Each structure stands twice: as C-alpha cells, then as structure tokens.
C-alpha cells in the first residue's frame, strides 16, 4: 500500500488507520505509526527503501513492523555503545545519497568511554541485518563530560556530511570550547566521508570556511553552539536548521541559509539574545531566528524540520519544533521568520519529544521514547 508516495506494509497501514488520533480528522494532529520502542531518538528512511527505521539510544536501529511494533534489529551495536549517561548512546543515523548503490550509512554514538565516534557501515540492498564487521571509524572526538554530545548527522544537498557536536558538557562551557576554533566541540562540522585524506577517515570539502586559517580546525562549518539537539536541511531551499539547547533561561533555533558558512551562533558569549559571559559581537555572530524562555515548564528544545511533504499542508513551509519538558510545539515561517506560532493547542502536547524525523516524501514525524507519530493536517 502507498500513502503519499511512501510504500508501507498493508498490516502497518491498517494499524495506522485504526489508531489515528481523532484530532487528525479535525485538522492538525498526530497519526500513530509505531510504538513499543525503547529509548527512541529518531526515525529515518534510507534512499530507495520503503520501511521506516527507528533509532534507539542503547544502540539498535529497528524497522517499524507490519503491526506497528518494533521489528528485529536491522543494526545492533549495543556491544560498543555507551549509554549510561542520559545524553549518551546512539544519537544519530544518516544515509549517504548514493546508499542504493554503495550501501554506505553513518552513525554517531558515544562509546564505552563516553567519547564520540562517527562510524561508517555498509548494508547490502534489502538485507535484514547489517554486519557490524563493516564498521569503519570516520571521526573520533574525546568528550570531557558525559553531557552535551550533540550527536545528530545530516547529509546536505551538496552531498557532504554535517555533524553536530556539543560544547563538551558540564555547565557554562567551562573550557570555552564553543568559541575556540581549535576544537571540534560546540560546532557543526562538514566533512566528505566518501574520501580519506591527510591521515583522516574523511576529506575536507572545498569551501569549508576555516581551511588554511592558523589554529583553526578545517572541518568546522559553524560554531558557538552549546548542544545542537537535532539539525536538518530544508529539502526545498538547502537551508540548515539547528535546535540549540540553552543553559539557564533561553532555548533557540538557528539557521544557516544555503551557502552561508562560518557563522558564530554566540554561545557562550550569548544564551539566545541575552548576554551570558558577554563580550563584543563579532562580524560572524548571528542571532537566533526564534527563541523561547524557561517558563510554562519549558527546559530543552528539540529541533525539527521544515514541512515540505503532502501530509500536513497547513504547516507547509514552516519549521516545526518542540520542548522536551513541556510538550509545547511551535511553527515558524522558514522563509521569513517572525513570531513563532504556538501550535500546541492544534497539535496537542507531545510529552517527552526526543526527536523529529522526515521520510523521503517530506512527511514529518514526531518521536518520543516509545512512539513514532506522523504530523497530519
């Protein structure tokens, strides 16, 4: 059966239809797609594949089965993933654009020591499982503290892999790492994992903004981030959207328009638009396009996607995001961000939203610890 260009198993389709929320028939709503997962942190769909895969924090990637329940692990790397800390584990998965031919995909996880590893795996077309023996470490980064690992991955429209890393953790960025171009922490990286150069497991793409600058890491694409919790590209414009978790009071949404690089999102000089440590505003410093304070139970932003798929036309062209603690959700116009619209009343509170996801047709999904639901309306 096909829904909006996405083929799914007939049993799963019946389960979705049977359990669709009543609100979806009245407008904006959440349509159940899968449940029963353990520590779900994302939902992805590979190029050329029909099934949706759910990323679980302890180190598994499972398909949503015919009955909407978790299938057997497609990838199981629990033996190498360290997930003891609340912000540790298998944190991101991204498929190479040429996945149907190469089988290449990438995962970002914290290892048994708590350090970040970006690892390439290769999957055979249509295989039920991925062999862990295909693993190749692409990038490693020591983590001084167990929190603020970032962990998301996304391929841009340029075919390069973008990697989100937090500031190394603790509180207040004690090492001033987010502003230090000599470390990868507190940054968005841009690398080419299909090639290897200079003893690295990847190549530095042409156009990275700090190539050749003394003391700067050439992998860096953007900096001044505390803990980028979910990054995504607008499939229509190529703009990069970032949800950056705040410290004491402000959660923020940042954007790099297609072609923009080297932007400084301000941390730890600024938390949102407020001074944190303070300091002069450099030429690269860029204010968030949206922010909200820690009131009404808010505490931690979960970045989302710009809605471009057919499933939720009332949100077309808007970037949707939510707060993990309060379950509030907002939408902001992607082209000309103004005051965000609070869509909580329309969508319903999303308790414990850990991530968002997008399928190949552009439909957007909401992920919580055990559930995956699609935004409709």
VOSE-957571 format. One record per residue (C-alpha): residue number from 0; x negated, y negated, z negated; residue in three letters. Coordinates in Angstrom, 2 decimals, padded with zeros to 5 digits. Layout:
BEGIN
{NUM,{X,Y,Z},'Ala'}
...
***
This chain:
BEGIN
{0,{000.00,000.00,000.00},'Unk'}
{1,{-001.26,-003.50,000.79},'Unk'}
{2,{-000.50,-006.65,-001.16},'Unk'}
{3,{-001.77,-009.98,000.22},'Unk'}
{4,{-004.46,-008.24,002.20},'Unk'}
{5,{-005.65,-006.01,-000.67},'Unk'}
{6,{-005.04,-002.30,-000.40},'Unk'}
{7,{-004.27,-000.55,-003.67},'Unk'}
{8,{-003.14,002.90,-004.63},'Unk'}
{9,{000.61,003.39,-004.46},'Unk'}
{10,{000.81,004.56,-008.08},'Unk'}
{11,{-001.00,001.47,-009.30},'Unk'}
{12,{001.27,-000.72,-007.21},'Unk'}
{13,{004.36,000.85,-008.78},'Unk'}
{14,{002.89,000.34,-012.23},'Unk'}
{15,{002.20,-003.31,-011.47},'Unk'}
{16,{005.69,-003.90,-010.12},'Unk'}
{17,{007.32,-002.11,-013.03},'Unk'}
{18,{005.44,-004.09,-015.67},'Unk'}
{19,{005.31,-007.51,-014.04},'Unk'}
{20,{005.94,-010.27,-016.54},'Unk'}
{21,{009.35,-011.88,-016.45},'Unk'}
{22,{007.75,-015.29,-016.10},'Unk'}
{23,{006.29,-014.36,-012.72},'Unk'}
{24,{009.80,-014.16,-011.29},'Unk'}
{25,{010.43,-017.71,-012.52},'Unk'}
{26,{007.23,-019.35,-011.31},'Unk'}
{27,{003.70,-019.25,-012.64},'Unk'}
{28,{002.96,-016.05,-014.51},'Unk'}
{29,{000.61,-013.16,-015.21},'Unk'}
{30,{001.17,-009.84,-013.49},'Unk'}
{31,{-000.35,-006.81,-015.28},'Unk'}
{32,{-002.80,-004.88,-013.12},'Unk'}
{33,{-004.79,-002.75,-015.58},'Unk'}
{34,{-005.01,-002.05,-019.30},'Unk'}
{35,{-006.79,000.14,-021.81},'Unk'}
{36,{-010.30,-001.18,-021.17},'Unk'}
{37,{-012.90,-001.61,-023.89},'Unk'}
{38,{-014.63,-004.98,-024.05},'Unk'}
{39,{-013.71,-006.09,-020.52},'Unk'}
{40,{-015.80,-009.07,-019.37},'Unk'}
{41,{-014.98,-009.30,-015.70},'Unk'}
{42,{-013.18,-007.90,-012.70},'Unk'}
{43,{-014.88,-007.69,-009.29},'Unk'}
{44,{-014.24,-006.30,-005.84},'Unk'}
{45,{-017.01,-005.25,-003.51},'Unk'}
{46,{-017.08,-006.32,000.15},'Unk'}
{47,{-015.38,-003.64,002.21},'Unk'}
{48,{-013.88,-001.94,-000.86},'Unk'}
{49,{-010.21,-001.76,-001.83},'Unk'}
{50,{-010.44,-000.99,-005.53},'Unk'}
{51,{-010.91,-003.46,-008.35},'Unk'}
{52,{-013.75,-002.76,-010.77},'Unk'}
{53,{-013.75,-003.85,-014.41},'Unk'}
{54,{-017.00,-004.76,-016.17},'Unk'}
{55,{-017.16,-003.53,-019.78},'Unk'}
{56,{-019.57,-005.11,-022.24},'Unk'}
{57,{-021.12,-001.89,-023.56},'Unk'}
{58,{-022.50,-001.01,-020.15},'Unk'}
{59,{-019.88,000.51,-017.86},'Unk'}
{60,{-018.09,-000.56,-014.70},'Unk'}
{61,{-014.79,001.26,-014.20},'Unk'}
{62,{-012.20,001.19,-011.43},'Unk'}
{63,{-008.59,000.45,-012.22},'Unk'}
{64,{-006.92,003.81,-011.73},'Unk'}
{65,{-003.70,004.72,-009.96},'Unk'}
{66,{-001.73,004.29,-013.17},'Unk'}
{67,{-003.41,001.01,-014.08},'Unk'}
{68,{-005.61,002.77,-016.60},'Unk'}
{69,{-009.43,002.85,-016.64},'Unk'}
{70,{-010.96,005.34,-014.24},'Unk'}
{71,{-014.15,007.28,-014.85},'Unk'}
{72,{-017.23,005.01,-014.88},'Unk'}
{73,{-018.50,004.02,-011.46},'Unk'}
{74,{-021.64,002.69,-013.14},'Unk'}
{75,{-022.74,003.81,-016.60},'Unk'}
{76,{-025.87,002.22,-018.07},'Unk'}
{77,{-024.94,002.35,-021.73},'Unk'}
{78,{-028.27,004.00,-022.47},'Unk'}
{79,{-030.16,000.82,-021.55},'Unk'}
{80,{-027.73,-001.94,-022.55},'Unk'}
{81,{-027.97,-003.58,-025.97},'Unk'}
{82,{-024.57,-004.81,-027.09},'Unk'}
{83,{-024.91,-005.08,-030.85},'Unk'}
{84,{-024.62,-008.87,-030.81},'Unk'}
{85,{-021.25,-010.39,-029.97},'Unk'}
{86,{-022.67,-012.23,-026.95},'Unk'}
{87,{-024.83,-009.35,-025.73},'Unk'}
{88,{-024.13,-006.49,-023.36},'Unk'}
{89,{-023.39,-006.01,-019.67},'Unk'}
{90,{-022.45,-009.58,-018.82},'Unk'}
{91,{-022.20,-009.89,-015.05},'Unk'}
{92,{-021.98,-007.99,-011.75},'Unk'}
{93,{-022.32,-009.36,-008.20},'Unk'}
{94,{-022.30,-007.62,-004.83},'Unk'}
{95,{-024.67,-008.55,-002.02},'Unk'}
{96,{-022.82,-009.93,001.02},'Unk'}
{97,{-024.19,-007.01,003.06},'Unk'}
{98,{-023.05,-004.44,000.48},'Unk'}
{99,{-021.18,-002.26,003.03},'Unk'}
{100,{-024.49,-001.73,004.84},'Unk'}
{101,{-027.13,-001.99,002.12},'Unk'}
{102,{-025.23,-000.79,-000.95},'Unk'}
{103,{-027.02,-003.48,-002.98},'Unk'}
{104,{-025.42,-004.96,-006.07},'Unk'}
{105,{-026.79,-006.69,-009.14},'Unk'}
{106,{-026.08,-006.59,-012.84},'Unk'}
{107,{-027.09,-008.92,-015.65},'Unk'}
{108,{-027.37,-007.38,-019.11},'Unk'}
{109,{-029.23,-007.66,-022.39},'Unk'}
{110,{-031.47,-004.67,-023.00},'Unk'}
{111,{-032.06,-002.77,-026.25},'Unk'}
{112,{-034.38,-005.53,-027.43},'Unk'}
{113,{-031.82,-008.21,-026.64},'Unk'}
{114,{-033.65,-009.62,-023.62},'Unk'}
{115,{-032.06,-010.46,-020.26},'Unk'}
{116,{-032.50,-008.13,-017.32},'Unk'}
{117,{-031.20,-008.74,-013.80},'Unk'}
{118,{-031.31,-005.36,-012.07},'Unk'}
{119,{-030.54,-004.17,-008.57},'Unk'}
{120,{-028.68,-000.91,-007.96},'Unk'}
{121,{-027.73,000.78,-004.72},'Unk'}
{122,{-024.43,002.55,-004.14},'Unk'}
{123,{-023.57,004.91,-001.32},'Unk'}
{124,{-020.42,003.93,000.60},'Unk'}
{125,{-017.35,005.46,-001.00},'Unk'}
{126,{-019.37,007.11,-003.79},'Unk'}
{127,{-017.53,007.89,-007.01},'Unk'}
{128,{-020.58,007.02,-009.10},'Unk'}
{129,{-023.81,005.05,-008.84},'Unk'}
{130,{-027.08,006.74,-009.68},'Unk'}
{131,{-028.94,004.81,-012.42},'Unk'}
{132,{-032.13,006.06,-010.77},'Unk'}
{133,{-031.62,003.49,-008.00},'Unk'}
{134,{-032.33,000.71,-010.51},'Unk'}
{135,{-034.92,-001.94,-009.69},'Unk'}
{136,{-035.64,-004.73,-012.16},'Unk'}
{137,{-035.41,-008.04,-010.31},'Unk'}
{138,{-035.86,-010.57,-013.10},'Unk'}
{139,{-036.59,-010.42,-016.85},'Unk'}
{140,{-036.26,-013.14,-019.45},'Unk'}
{141,{-037.07,-012.86,-023.14},'Unk'}
{142,{-034.31,-014.14,-025.41},'Unk'}
{143,{-035.40,-015.80,-028.68},'Unk'}
{144,{-031.97,-015.37,-030.31},'Unk'}
{145,{-029.04,-012.98,-029.72},'Unk'}
{146,{-026.56,-015.64,-028.61},'Unk'}
{147,{-026.25,-017.94,-025.57},'Unk'}
{148,{-027.30,-015.41,-022.95},'Unk'}
{149,{-025.05,-016.76,-020.20},'Unk'}
{150,{-025.10,-013.67,-018.02},'Unk'}
{151,{-022.94,-014.38,-015.01},'Unk'}
{152,{-024.06,-013.76,-011.42},'Unk'}
{153,{-022.65,-015.00,-008.12},'Unk'}
{154,{-023.74,-014.92,-004.51},'Unk'}
{155,{-023.38,-018.30,-002.87},'Unk'}
{156,{-022.22,-018.97,000.68},'Unk'}
{157,{-025.93,-019.22,001.55},'Unk'}
{158,{-026.39,-015.54,000.67},'Unk'}
{159,{-028.61,-016.35,-002.32},'Unk'}
{160,{-028.05,-015.02,-005.85},'Unk'}
{161,{-027.23,-017.58,-008.55},'Unk'}
{162,{-027.88,-016.59,-012.17},'Unk'}
{163,{-026.56,-018.37,-015.26},'Unk'}
{164,{-028.76,-018.39,-018.36},'Unk'}
{165,{-028.01,-019.97,-021.73},'Unk'}
{166,{-030.44,-022.08,-023.77},'Unk'}
{167,{-031.81,-019.13,-025.74},'Unk'}
{168,{-029.45,-019.39,-028.66},'Unk'}
{169,{-029.37,-020.40,-032.29},'Unk'}
{170,{-027.71,-023.81,-032.71},'Unk'}
{171,{-028.51,-027.16,-031.15},'Unk'}
{172,{-031.13,-025.76,-028.77},'Unk'}
{173,{-033.98,-025.88,-031.31},'Unk'}
{174,{-036.61,-025.21,-028.65},'Unk'}
{175,{-035.28,-027.97,-026.37},'Unk'}
{176,{-035.23,-025.35,-023.63},'Unk'}
{177,{-032.28,-026.63,-021.61},'Unk'}
{178,{-034.19,-029.80,-020.71},'Unk'}
{179,{-037.53,-028.03,-020.21},'Unk'}
{180,{-038.17,-027.21,-016.55},'Unk'}
{181,{-040.95,-024.86,-017.60},'Unk'}
{182,{-038.49,-022.21,-018.83},'Unk'}
{183,{-035.57,-020.44,-017.18},'Unk'}
{184,{-033.37,-020.81,-020.26},'Unk'}
{185,{-030.47,-023.26,-020.11},'Unk'}
{186,{-030.45,-023.15,-016.31},'Unk'}
{187,{-028.73,-021.96,-013.17},'Unk'}
{188,{-031.27,-020.06,-011.06},'Unk'}
{189,{-031.23,-019.48,-007.30},'Unk'}
{190,{-033.20,-016.51,-006.00},'Unk'}
{191,{-033.37,-014.19,-003.00},'Unk'}
{192,{-033.33,-010.64,-004.39},'Unk'}
{193,{-033.47,-009.07,-000.93},'Unk'}
{194,{-037.16,-010.01,-000.72},'Unk'}
{195,{-040.18,-009.84,-003.02},'Unk'}
{196,{-042.98,-012.37,-003.14},'Unk'}
{197,{-045.84,-013.52,-005.37},'Unk'}
{198,{-045.58,-010.51,-007.66},'Unk'}
{199,{-041.91,-011.17,-008.43},'Unk'}
{200,{-038.96,-008.91,-007.82},'Unk'}
{201,{-037.41,-011.66,-005.69},'Unk'}
{202,{-038.39,-014.51,-003.40},'Unk'}
{203,{-037.92,-018.24,-003.96},'Unk'}
{204,{-035.48,-019.57,-001.35},'Unk'}
{205,{-036.36,-022.59,000.73},'Unk'}
{206,{-034.69,-025.71,-000.61},'Unk'}
{207,{-034.93,-024.99,-004.34},'Unk'}
{208,{-035.35,-028.46,-005.86},'Unk'}
{209,{-038.39,-027.95,-008.08},'Unk'}
{210,{-040.63,-025.92,-005.78},'Unk'}
{211,{-044.13,-027.38,-005.92},'Unk'}
{212,{-043.46,-029.53,-008.97},'Unk'}
{213,{-046.19,-029.09,-011.58},'Unk'}
{214,{-044.93,-027.32,-014.71},'Unk'}
{215,{-041.52,-026.50,-013.27},'Unk'}
{216,{-040.15,-023.05,-012.53},'Unk'}
{217,{-039.29,-022.80,-008.82},'Unk'}
{218,{-036.27,-020.57,-009.50},'Unk'}
{219,{-034.34,-023.42,-011.12},'Unk'}
{220,{-031.34,-024.82,-009.24},'Unk'}
{221,{-029.73,-026.82,-012.09},'Unk'}
{222,{-030.48,-027.43,-015.77},'Unk'}
{223,{-029.19,-028.96,-019.01},'Unk'}
{224,{-026.77,-026.12,-019.87},'Unk'}
{225,{-026.00,-024.67,-023.30},'Unk'}
{226,{-024.26,-021.40,-022.44},'Unk'}
{227,{-022.73,-021.21,-018.96},'Unk'}
{228,{-019.88,-018.81,-019.56},'Unk'}
{229,{-018.78,-017.95,-016.05},'Unk'}
{230,{-019.86,-019.51,-012.79},'Unk'}
{231,{-018.05,-019.29,-009.47},'Unk'}
{232,{-018.10,-020.64,-005.94},'Unk'}
{233,{-015.13,-022.25,-004.26},'Unk'}
{234,{-014.68,-020.00,-001.25},'Unk'}
{235,{-013.38,-022.90,000.85},'Unk'}
{236,{-015.99,-025.58,000.11},'Unk'}
{237,{-019.02,-023.77,-001.32},'Unk'}
{238,{-018.94,-025.92,-004.47},'Unk'}
{239,{-020.39,-024.29,-007.60},'Unk'}
{240,{-018.24,-024.47,-010.73},'Unk'}
{241,{-019.56,-023.88,-014.27},'Unk'}
{242,{-017.83,-023.49,-017.62},'Unk'}
{243,{-020.38,-024.54,-020.27},'Unk'}
{244,{-019.65,-023.67,-023.90},'Unk'}
{245,{-020.04,-026.58,-026.31},'Unk'}
{246,{-021.61,-026.96,-029.72},'Unk'}
{247,{-019.58,-028.89,-032.28},'Unk'}
{248,{-016.72,-030.57,-030.52},'Unk'}
{249,{-016.63,-030.54,-026.71},'Unk'}
{250,{-016.18,-027.84,-024.06},'Unk'}
{251,{-017.00,-028.83,-020.50},'Unk'}
{252,{-016.52,-027.98,-016.84},'Unk'}
{253,{-019.35,-028.90,-014.49},'Unk'}
{254,{-019.58,-028.81,-010.72},'Unk'}
{255,{-022.29,-028.99,-008.08},'Unk'}
{256,{-020.86,-029.92,-004.72},'Unk'}
{257,{-022.11,-027.87,-001.79},'Unk'}
{258,{-025.68,-028.90,-001.05},'Unk'}
{259,{-026.29,-030.59,-004.41},'Unk'}
{260,{-029.24,-029.27,-006.37},'Unk'}
{261,{-031.48,-030.26,-009.26},'Unk'}
{262,{-028.60,-031.65,-011.33},'Unk'}
{263,{-029.00,-032.12,-015.08},'Unk'}
{264,{-025.78,-031.37,-016.97},'Unk'}
{265,{-027.04,-033.15,-020.05},'Unk'}
{266,{-027.44,-030.58,-022.83},'Unk'}
{267,{-028.93,-031.14,-025.41},'Unk'}
{268,{-029.04,-034.90,-024.97},'Unk'}
{269,{-025.30,-034.79,-024.50},'Unk'}
{270,{-022.45,-032.49,-025.50},'Unk'}
{271,{-019.96,-033.25,-022.80},'Unk'}
{272,{-019.94,-037.05,-022.55},'Unk'}
{273,{-020.83,-037.55,-026.23},'Unk'}
{274,{-024.40,-038.06,-027.40},'Unk'}
{275,{-025.83,-035.02,-029.17},'Unk'}
{276,{-029.56,-035.64,-029.62},'Unk'}
{277,{-029.24,-038.68,-027.41},'Unk'}
{278,{-031.79,-040.10,-025.02},'Unk'}
{279,{-031.95,-042.02,-021.79},'Unk'}
{280,{-029.78,-040.97,-018.88},'Unk'}
{281,{-031.96,-039.75,-016.04},'Unk'}
{282,{-031.18,-040.04,-012.35},'Unk'}
{283,{-030.23,-036.34,-012.16},'Unk'}
{284,{-027.89,-036.35,-015.19},'Unk'}
{285,{-024.33,-035.51,-014.18},'Unk'}
{286,{-021.24,-035.83,-016.36},'Unk'}
{287,{-018.67,-033.03,-016.57},'Unk'}
{288,{-015.65,-033.23,-014.31},'Unk'}
{289,{-013.45,-032.06,-017.18},'Unk'}
{290,{-013.81,-031.58,-020.93},'Unk'}
{291,{-011.70,-030.91,-023.99},'Unk'}
{292,{-012.20,-031.14,-027.74},'Unk'}
{293,{-012.04,-028.59,-030.53},'Unk'}
{294,{-008.50,-029.36,-031.56},'Unk'}
{295,{-005.39,-027.17,-031.40},'Unk'}
{296,{-007.57,-024.15,-032.16},'Unk'}
{297,{-009.91,-024.60,-029.19},'Unk'}
{298,{-013.51,-023.39,-029.58},'Unk'}
{299,{-015.07,-021.86,-026.44},'Unk'}
{300,{-014.44,-022.42,-022.74},'Unk'}
{301,{-014.09,-019.56,-020.28},'Unk'}
{302,{-014.82,-020.78,-016.77},'Unk'}
{303,{-012.62,-019.62,-013.90},'Unk'}
{304,{-012.09,-020.06,-010.16},'Unk'}
{305,{-010.66,-022.44,-007.63},'Unk'}
{306,{-007.43,-020.82,-006.47},'Unk'}
{307,{-007.50,-020.22,-002.71},'Unk'}
{308,{-005.61,-016.94,-002.38},'Unk'}
{309,{-001.96,-016.41,-001.47},'Unk'}
{310,{-000.84,-015.08,-004.85},'Unk'}
{311,{-000.41,-018.39,-006.71},'Unk'}
{312,{000.49,-021.14,-004.22},'Unk'}
{313,{001.49,-023.61,-006.96},'Unk'}
{314,{-002.16,-023.68,-008.07},'Unk'}
{315,{-003.71,-023.84,-004.58},'Unk'}
{316,{-006.85,-025.97,-004.53},'Unk'}
{317,{-007.08,-026.18,-008.31},'Unk'}
{318,{-009.80,-024.87,-010.60},'Unk'}
{319,{-008.28,-022.80,-013.42},'Unk'}
{320,{-009.98,-022.24,-016.78},'Unk'}
{321,{-009.05,-021.41,-020.37},'Unk'}
{322,{-010.17,-021.43,-024.00},'Unk'}
{323,{-011.11,-018.13,-025.62},'Unk'}
{324,{-009.84,-019.04,-029.09},'Unk'}
{325,{-006.60,-020.91,-028.48},'Unk'}
{326,{-005.47,-019.21,-025.28},'Unk'}
{327,{-004.75,-022.59,-023.70},'Unk'}
{328,{-005.28,-022.88,-019.95},'Unk'}
{329,{-005.80,-025.83,-017.63},'Unk'}
{330,{-005.96,-026.58,-013.92},'Unk'}
{331,{-007.92,-029.45,-012.36},'Unk'}
{332,{-007.84,-030.57,-008.75},'Unk'}
{333,{-011.00,-029.20,-007.14},'Unk'}
{334,{-011.34,-031.96,-004.54},'Unk'}
{335,{-010.67,-034.99,-006.71},'Unk'}
{336,{-010.75,-034.00,-010.38},'Unk'}
{337,{-008.65,-036.25,-012.52},'Unk'}
{338,{-006.89,-035.50,-015.77},'Unk'}
{339,{-006.56,-031.70,-016.04},'Unk'}
{340,{-003.06,-030.27,-016.18},'Unk'}
{341,{-002.34,-028.17,-019.25},'Unk'}
{342,{-000.68,-025.12,-017.70},'Unk'}
{343,{-000.30,-023.18,-020.95},'Unk'}
{344,{003.46,-023.66,-021.07},'Unk'}
{345,{003.79,-022.48,-017.47},'Unk'}
{346,{001.36,-019.58,-017.69},'Unk'}
{347,{001.68,-018.57,-021.31},'Unk'}
{348,{-001.09,-018.46,-023.87},'Unk'}
{349,{-003.84,-015.99,-022.93},'Unk'}
{350,{-005.13,-014.62,-026.20},'Unk'}
{351,{-008.85,-013.90,-026.08},'Unk'}
{352,{-009.51,-014.61,-022.40},'Unk'}
{353,{-013.06,-013.37,-021.77},'Unk'}
{354,{-013.32,-013.99,-018.05},'Unk'}
{355,{-011.61,-014.60,-014.74},'Unk'}
{356,{-012.09,-012.72,-011.50},'Unk'}
{357,{-011.35,-013.01,-007.80},'Unk'}
{358,{-010.55,-010.39,-005.18},'Unk'}
{359,{-011.50,-010.51,-001.51},'Unk'}
{360,{-008.24,-012.24,-000.60},'Unk'}
{361,{-008.88,-015.02,-003.11},'Unk'}
{362,{-006.31,-013.96,-005.70},'Unk'}
{363,{-007.41,-014.87,-009.23},'Unk'}
{364,{-007.30,-012.54,-012.23},'Unk'}
{365,{-007.41,-013.14,-015.97},'Unk'}
{366,{-009.44,-010.75,-018.12},'Unk'}
{367,{-009.08,-010.08,-021.83},'Unk'}
{368,{-010.70,-007.42,-023.99},'Unk'}
{369,{-008.35,-004.65,-022.81},'Unk'}
{370,{-006.33,-006.11,-019.94},'Unk'}
{371,{-006.56,-007.42,-016.40},'Unk'}
{372,{-003.70,-009.55,-015.06},'Unk'}
{373,{-003.25,-011.45,-011.82},'Unk'}
{374,{-002.12,-015.06,-011.72},'Unk'}
{375,{001.06,-015.37,-009.69},'Unk'}
{376,{003.38,-018.16,-008.67},'Unk'}
***
